[in-house]
Amino acid sequence: MTDDELKELVAGLAVAQKVTDEQMKLNAIAQQETTRKLDKLGELYGNIGQNQGDVAEEFFFQSLIKDNHLGSVHFDDVVKNMEKHRGQIQEEYDLVMTNGDAIGIVEVKYKAHTNDLDKLDRKMKHFKKLFPIYQNYKQYGAIASFHINDAAKKEALRRGYFVLQRSGDLVHTESSEHLTVL
């Protein structure tokens, strides 16, 4: 190979490297844009799931205020969104019902699955460690959901949990004193 051929080859490689560098920059910009769009899409879908969960939680909270029973067990009150951290344990409880000697722990899902029962198992196990004031209380668990498939429902009942679902009259109407009549 002559010196001129070698110089041509090196010059060609330099040009090719410059083109490759430009393509890599464009690819990085495109990748950032794709990542931004995917993040936005993930946020949108995440918010939909969160919104559905909030709707289910509010529905069951209001329902349990009106009828504060789990089966034949009557409760005096219901609280939502109890959080506690103690040592290495941290939990959030969707709904907690109490009376003088019993606790009802209600895990709320828009659509319940069998793995949600595992979460409820863990929360049930941790409750008295997080809230030792309830150490001598009877403890009941429940899964509340707008939809629960038959396998998950059967498993919840097998584990000794109550199953709460939507049913019956769902419409509650309120009005102001100043109704518009046409």
C-alpha positions, -999 to +999 in steps of 0.1 A: +000+000+000+014+034-010+015+064+012-012+081-009-034+050-006-029+050+032-037+087+034-069+081+014-079+052+037-073+072+069-093+101+054-121+078+045-121+063+080-122+098+095-152+107+074-170+074+082-163+080+119-178+115+117-209+101+100-212+074+126-208+099+154-236+120+139-259+090+136-252+080+172-261+116+184-293+114+164-301+080+178-294+092+214-318+121+208-345+098+194-340+074+223-345+102+248-377+113+230-389+077+230-381+073+267-399+106+274-430+094+255-429+060+273-426+077+307-456+099+299-476+068+287-466+049+318-476+079+340-510+080+322-517+043+327-504+045+362-528+073+370-557+054+355-549+025+379-545+048+408-577+066+400-596+033+398-582+022+431-592+055+447-627+051+434-630+016+448-615+027+481-640+056+485-669+033+475-661+007+501-653+033+527-687+050+523-704+016+521-688+005+554-698+038+571-734+030+563-732-007+571-703-012+595-704-050+595-681-078+583-705-107+583-720-109+618-692-088+633-703-052+641-678-024+642-680+011+657-659+029+632-639+028+600-607+046+591-590+048+558-554+050+548-536+041+580-498+041+576-473+030+601-435+024+602-419+005+631-384-010+629-380-028+595-418-030+590-438-005+571-474-010+559-504+010+546-539-002+554-567+008+531-595+005+556-594-004+593-626-011+613-626-013+651-649-020+680-641-027+717-625-060+710-620-066+673-601-052+643-612-055+607-585-050+581-599-044+546-576-045+515-593-027+487-587-034+450-605-023+419-599-058+405-586-084+430-562-112+422-548-141+442-515-122+448-535-095+465-544-120+492-507-126+498-504-088+505-533-091+529-517-120+546-485-099+552-505-069+564-525-091+588-493-106+602-477-071+607-507-053+621-503-061+658-466-056+656-472-021+642-501-013+665-494-032+698-523-014+714-546-039+696-526-069+708-556-085+725-581-077+699-596-103+676-584-097+641-605-102+609-594-097+573-613-088+542-607-083+505-629-056+489-631-054+451-654-043+423-643-075+405-628-107+419-624-138+398-638-171+411-604-186+419-593-156+440-627-154+458-625-191+466-589-187+479-599-157+500-627-177+517-603-206+522-579-183+540-607-172+563-612-137+548-644-119+542-650-110+505-667-076+498-682-069+464-705-043+448-741-053+449-776-040+452-786-003+453-757+018+443-773+052+437-774+077+465-790+110+456-784+144+473-799+177+463-799+213+475-829+231+487-830+251+455-840+226+428-845+237+393-879+226+380-886+231+343 
